[in-house]
């Protein structure tokens, strides 16, 4: 058997029009050998063209499914397939995902860096989740980030109203262990009532809240969300990195996972600052938190008890003693419990419910109501005495009361 290089030479000369005899003379092989290789069809080597298997191959169907669900973040994809047994790296995963990734373009903006302790940025993001029946629901997410250290806080709520905003801000400051000098936000209606001559007209209640907490509120220019780019990116980060593929039981469970996730990502080196956010937090030199009493009062809301003896909160109804029907009470959620107070007295405590329409009764909620004839509130009334105990009075008493003078 002759070498492949000599075979190629014989075939090259044949293509030039040379006969087997001429080939044999020039290459030094027998004429019959030259003729055999000229007439034999060209075949590929047995290994030529064979593609080596990849560690990623068994997981491509799983990856394709996640790509169809809109999950393109390779860090998230890597975590999912590692949970299924993948032992390869992220580079080959990125190469596979890249052709499937939708194009993304955004205008260039200048990045602003602030000194430690100077600023935090906050915003709301509307996220989505699928319930056990396949229904899609919206859930607001409050996010705040310290601009220098990049330490993050994320809290999901049922509402993004004024009370929820103040409560989330207090929770964020408590998580950070202090208060930044300024808090930058967009032009949300719970913060400003509008603008006059280009200047914001602050919501009076929010302005009072900021003064009590010790920070100066700032708003970015209208239609310029890039001004608070750090928190804008955090909203996207939550949607793209935290939520995809996550499972939770209720908002309370989701918030516990969000806290753990923030601590996890803040323990890694930040790609922009080159620092670990949790370690950089000590350099922030935040202002001291206000007293506990000041912070706690912003965790309460006021509700009016219905005639049936229920308090509505976040779509659920909680029972209270019927005697409080029609009264205003203070409510809060603490450690997964919904508490109802009349002044400083707790009158009801339930496990917090996060399902809209859920009704929770209080044991003994209507005890004694039948004896009162359904009357919930006290009011002035006369009382009938037994017939044998009616006092007998002289009729002259009533004449005196009416101003009648008796002449004897």
Legacy VTK file of the C-alpha trace (Angstrom):
# vtk DataFile Version 3.0
C-alpha trace
ASCII
DATASET POLYDATA
POINTS 408 float
0.000 0.000 0.000
1.485 3.347 -1.037
1.355 6.551 0.977
-1.517 8.992 0.581
0.791 11.719 -0.705
1.897 9.523 -3.608
-1.708 8.591 -4.354
-2.614 12.276 -4.569
0.323 12.851 -6.927
-0.834 10.006 -9.235
-4.362 11.429 -9.364
-3.100 14.962 -9.933
-1.066 13.803 -12.959
-4.079 11.872 -14.252
-6.122 15.084 -14.097
-3.383 16.703 -16.190
-4.099 14.073 -18.891
-1.186 11.737 -18.282
-1.717 8.003 -18.779
-1.074 5.264 -16.256
2.123 4.397 -18.127
3.433 7.984 -17.954
2.366 8.138 -14.329
4.320 5.008 -13.505
7.451 6.395 -15.108
7.289 9.705 -13.211
6.236 8.373 -9.822
8.164 5.106 -9.856
5.201 2.844 -9.191
4.045 -0.062 -11.327
1.735 0.808 -14.212
-1.039 -1.425 -12.833
-0.760 0.272 -9.409
-1.000 3.708 -10.987
-4.024 2.589 -13.041
-5.729 1.157 -9.942
-5.503 4.432 -7.998
-6.556 6.478 -11.008
-9.705 4.369 -11.482
-10.577 4.028 -7.745
-13.186 6.564 -6.527
-12.053 9.070 -3.918
-13.227 8.138 -0.385
-13.023 10.181 2.789
-11.006 8.969 5.725
-13.156 7.167 8.252
-12.681 9.909 10.898
-12.760 12.906 8.578
-15.758 15.177 9.164
-16.704 13.532 12.436
-17.737 16.146 15.059
-16.610 15.502 18.600
-19.440 15.339 21.135
-19.907 18.278 23.532
-20.682 18.210 27.252
-23.489 20.598 26.435
-25.278 18.265 23.997
-27.445 16.391 26.551
-28.689 19.700 27.963
-29.513 21.498 24.711
-33.212 20.499 24.776
-33.489 21.968 28.283
-31.656 25.112 27.156
-33.874 25.443 24.076
-36.960 25.284 26.289
-35.643 28.089 28.500
-34.695 30.165 25.452
-38.272 29.820 24.206
-39.401 31.143 27.602
-37.292 34.248 27.053
-34.438 33.301 29.400
-31.226 34.371 27.648
-29.044 35.183 30.662
-26.234 32.625 30.567
-25.588 32.839 34.305
-29.175 31.777 34.951
-29.017 29.075 32.272
-25.764 27.740 33.709
-27.262 27.466 37.198
-30.261 25.552 35.842
-28.283 22.972 33.847
-25.686 22.597 36.600
-28.591 21.563 38.798
-29.320 18.877 36.200
-25.724 17.589 36.255
-23.851 19.736 33.701
-20.114 19.924 34.492
-18.870 22.081 31.622
-18.056 25.783 31.549
-20.009 28.886 30.592
-18.059 29.759 27.411
-19.488 26.916 25.347
-22.928 27.839 26.695
-22.507 31.453 25.583
-21.434 30.287 22.116
-24.578 28.192 21.852
-26.932 30.920 23.120
-25.454 33.788 21.094
-27.190 33.035 17.744
-30.540 32.799 19.539
-30.189 36.014 21.517
-32.448 38.877 20.346
-30.638 42.075 19.352
-30.449 44.772 21.982
-29.473 48.346 21.330
-29.516 51.387 23.596
-28.153 54.925 23.366
-24.862 55.698 25.053
-24.998 57.645 28.312
-22.371 59.038 30.637
-21.951 57.157 33.907
-21.976 59.216 37.096
-20.250 58.021 40.244
-21.154 59.420 43.654
-19.117 59.591 46.820
-19.814 57.157 49.685
-22.963 57.866 51.670
-24.170 60.481 49.219
-26.999 58.805 47.343
-29.396 55.914 46.958
-31.632 55.359 43.938
-35.092 53.792 44.152
-37.767 52.681 41.717
-40.703 50.348 41.146
-40.646 47.533 38.622
-43.681 45.562 37.485
-42.826 41.863 37.345
-44.897 38.842 36.338
-45.396 35.321 37.605
-47.494 32.307 36.628
-49.774 30.702 39.218
-50.451 26.981 39.589
-53.355 27.238 37.143
-51.296 28.903 34.423
-52.678 32.393 35.036
-50.286 35.329 34.615
-50.219 37.957 37.373
-48.411 41.225 37.962
-46.474 41.892 41.153
-44.770 45.228 41.960
-41.139 45.120 43.061
-39.584 47.962 45.063
-35.844 48.241 44.444
-33.205 50.483 46.007
-29.444 50.576 45.470
-26.688 52.517 47.229
-24.987 54.368 44.390
-21.420 54.017 45.641
-21.194 50.496 47.077
-23.974 49.037 44.854
-25.581 47.232 47.811
-29.121 46.263 46.822
-32.550 45.888 48.395
-35.556 44.251 46.717
-39.063 43.852 48.142
-42.194 42.579 46.413
-45.570 44.010 47.440
-49.251 43.720 46.593
-49.467 47.458 45.931
-47.170 50.300 44.908
-49.147 52.989 46.739
-47.970 55.660 49.169
-48.065 53.470 52.288
-46.217 50.628 50.580
-43.553 53.045 49.320
-42.803 54.463 52.773
-42.759 51.016 54.351
-40.348 49.685 51.714
-38.018 52.679 52.098
-37.850 52.104 55.857
-37.149 48.395 55.301
-34.373 49.270 52.828
-32.696 51.680 55.252
-32.878 49.068 58.007
-31.293 46.546 55.633
-28.469 48.987 54.825
-28.008 49.888 58.481
-28.313 53.624 57.828
-29.716 56.456 55.725
-28.055 58.049 52.654
-27.936 61.838 52.316
-30.199 61.849 49.253
-32.621 59.453 47.576
-33.076 59.798 43.811
-36.278 58.658 42.151
-38.336 59.339 39.064
-41.400 61.576 38.968
-43.777 59.126 40.647
-47.099 60.529 41.862
-46.536 59.327 45.412
-43.456 61.573 45.609
-44.363 64.766 43.721
-47.696 66.421 42.917
-46.383 67.929 39.698
-43.966 70.637 38.574
-43.990 74.401 38.598
-41.496 76.376 36.523
-39.590 73.134 36.052
-39.246 72.504 39.792
-40.936 69.580 41.553
-43.904 70.214 43.838
-43.272 67.718 46.596
-46.029 65.617 48.060
-46.345 67.120 51.543
-46.630 63.780 53.313
-43.593 62.400 51.493
-41.644 65.561 52.286
-42.500 65.161 55.979
-41.492 61.496 55.832
-38.121 62.350 54.247
-37.474 64.972 56.929
-38.223 62.500 59.722
-36.055 59.800 58.176
-33.219 62.262 57.561
-32.708 62.241 53.769
-33.202 64.811 51.021
-35.445 63.623 48.167
-34.316 64.215 44.585
-36.108 63.519 41.305
-34.543 62.961 37.911
-35.422 65.106 34.935
-38.651 64.141 33.137
-38.182 61.529 30.413
-34.554 61.011 31.470
-34.533 57.669 33.324
-30.807 57.349 32.531
-30.229 59.839 35.363
-30.932 56.965 37.747
-29.344 54.316 35.578
-28.081 52.201 38.479
-31.554 51.418 39.766
-32.926 51.052 36.225
-30.358 48.323 35.639
-31.248 46.750 38.975
-34.894 46.467 37.889
-33.764 44.647 34.736
-31.365 42.537 36.800
-34.210 41.387 39.044
-36.376 40.518 36.042
-33.594 38.756 34.112
-31.580 37.096 36.898
-33.716 36.681 39.996
-37.156 35.776 38.656
-36.586 33.378 35.723
-37.457 29.830 36.730
-37.942 30.727 40.413
-40.650 29.028 42.485
-42.318 30.507 45.566
-45.388 29.962 47.758
-46.465 33.542 48.458
-45.062 37.071 48.548
-43.609 36.497 52.005
-41.645 33.520 50.663
-40.650 35.478 47.549
-39.272 38.300 49.695
-37.216 35.888 51.800
-35.689 34.559 48.595
-35.093 38.118 47.357
-33.164 39.000 50.524
-30.984 35.900 50.173
-30.419 36.666 46.484
-29.333 40.249 47.248
-26.848 39.008 49.827
-25.571 36.421 47.358
-24.955 38.824 44.468
-23.612 41.522 46.802
-20.962 39.109 48.066
-19.421 38.927 44.577
-17.107 41.421 42.883
-19.110 44.080 41.043
-18.091 44.289 37.384
-18.108 48.116 37.334
-16.563 49.050 40.681
-14.255 46.043 40.996
-15.308 45.809 44.671
-17.497 43.479 46.705
-20.614 45.542 47.578
-21.072 44.107 51.078
-17.475 44.985 51.949
-17.788 48.418 50.336
-20.866 49.078 52.485
-18.623 49.852 55.455
-17.182 52.771 53.463
-20.582 54.358 52.805
-20.659 56.204 56.159
-24.443 56.379 56.143
-26.417 58.626 58.466
-27.788 56.976 61.592
-31.215 55.401 61.460
-33.964 57.381 63.209
-35.365 55.943 66.420
-37.380 52.742 66.412
-40.629 54.559 67.213
-40.182 56.806 64.168
-39.482 53.860 61.889
-42.276 51.711 63.256
-45.030 54.256 62.683
-44.433 54.072 58.928
-45.025 50.339 58.961
-48.651 50.845 60.042
-51.757 51.628 58.026
-55.223 52.745 59.100
-58.315 50.756 58.188
-62.031 51.036 59.009
-63.738 47.908 60.303
-66.748 46.914 58.201
-70.240 46.426 59.650
-69.644 42.674 59.454
-66.511 43.005 61.581
-63.818 42.626 58.914
-60.726 44.604 57.961
-59.644 44.584 54.299
-55.930 44.546 53.504
-54.184 43.659 50.229
-57.311 41.991 48.869
-57.902 39.743 51.894
-60.392 40.188 54.740
-59.558 39.584 58.397
-62.068 39.222 61.224
-61.997 41.331 64.402
-64.334 41.346 67.438
-67.749 42.656 66.351
-67.644 45.411 68.978
-65.165 47.307 66.746
-67.468 47.454 63.706
-67.347 50.934 62.209
-64.210 51.965 64.117
-60.824 52.925 62.682
-57.991 50.602 63.661
-54.260 50.355 63.000
-52.944 47.372 61.040
-49.567 45.966 60.064
-47.869 42.791 58.860
-45.132 41.582 61.199
-43.223 38.302 60.896
-45.821 36.855 58.559
-48.758 37.827 60.803
-51.483 40.412 60.213
-52.040 42.398 63.413
-54.941 44.723 64.242
-54.665 47.304 67.028
-57.121 49.646 68.689
-54.775 52.281 70.008
-52.057 50.315 71.766
-54.203 47.206 72.331
-53.953 44.300 69.904
-57.474 43.065 69.162
-56.737 40.454 66.479
-53.833 38.529 64.983
-54.017 36.322 61.880
-51.578 34.568 59.586
-51.044 36.980 56.702
-52.876 35.930 53.545
-51.690 36.881 50.058
-54.612 35.496 48.043
-57.127 38.098 46.894
-60.643 37.363 48.121
-59.442 35.246 51.047
-61.611 35.633 54.189
-60.153 34.785 57.595
-62.513 34.577 60.553
-61.590 35.336 64.147
-62.599 32.659 66.677
-65.446 34.096 68.756
-65.760 37.013 66.350
-69.506 37.426 67.015
-69.630 36.217 70.616
-72.345 38.127 72.489
-73.736 39.811 69.379
-77.109 38.024 69.584
-77.636 39.219 73.166
-77.107 42.798 71.998
-79.638 42.441 69.191
-77.029 43.088 66.553
-76.080 46.481 68.025
-72.347 46.942 67.746
-71.888 50.454 69.133
-73.192 51.683 72.537
-75.864 54.383 72.487
-78.108 56.084 75.095
-81.390 54.299 75.830
-84.064 53.890 78.522
-84.423 50.624 80.360
-87.741 48.989 81.214
-88.011 47.715 84.797
-90.144 44.789 86.011
-93.777 45.691 86.755
-93.517 45.025 90.487
-90.539 47.311 90.891
-91.931 50.478 89.278
-91.510 53.408 91.655
-94.780 55.136 92.688
-94.459 58.905 92.897
-96.807 61.682 94.049
-98.414 63.432 91.060
-97.436 66.817 92.487
-93.851 66.086 91.499
-94.798 66.168 87.819
-96.830 69.380 88.373
-93.752 71.034 89.827
-91.642 69.830 86.912
-94.181 71.360 84.519
-94.326 74.652 86.444
-97.871 74.178 87.795
-98.565 76.024 91.084
-101.025 74.361 93.437
-103.455 76.590 95.496
-104.844 74.904 98.596
LINES 1 409
408 0 1 2 3 4 5 6 7 8 9 10 11 12 13 14 15 16 17 18 19 20 21 22 23 24 25 26 27 28 29 30 31 32 33 34 35 36 37 38 39 40 41 42 43 44 45 46 47 48 49 50 51 52 53 54 55 56 57 58 59 60 61 62 63 64 65 66 67 68 69 70 71 72 73 74 75 76 77 78 79 80 81 82 83 84 85 86 87 88 89 90 91 92 93 94 95 96 97 98 99 100 101 102 103 104 105 106 107 108 109 110 111 112 113 114 115 116 117 118 119 120 121 122 123 124 125 126 127 128 129 130 131 132 133 134 135 136 137 138 139 140 141 142 143 144 145 146 147 148 149 150 151 152 153 154 155 156 157 158 159 160 161 162 163 164 165 166 167 168 169 170 171 172 173 174 175 176 177 178 179 180 181 182 183 184 185 186 187 188 189 190 191 192 193 194 195 196 197 198 199 200 201 202 203 204 205 206 207 208 209 210 211 212 213 214 215 216 217 218 219 220 221 222 223 224 225 226 227 228 229 230 231 232 233 234 235 236 237 238 239 240 241 242 243 244 245 246 247 248 249 250 251 252 253 254 255 256 257 258 259 260 261 262 263 264 265 266 267 268 269 270 271 272 273 274 275 276 277 278 279 280 281 282 283 284 285 286 287 288 289 290 291 292 293 294 295 296 297 298 299 300 301 302 303 304 305 306 307 308 309 310 311 312 313 314 315 316 317 318 319 320 321 322 323 324 325 326 327 328 329 330 331 332 333 334 335 336 337 338 339 340 341 342 343 344 345 346 347 348 349 350 351 352 353 354 355 356 357 358 359 360 361 362 363 364 365 366 367 368 369 370 371 372 373 374 375 376 377 378 379 380 381 382 383 384 385 386 387 388 389 390 391 392 393 394 395 396 397 398 399 400 401 402 403 404 405 406 407
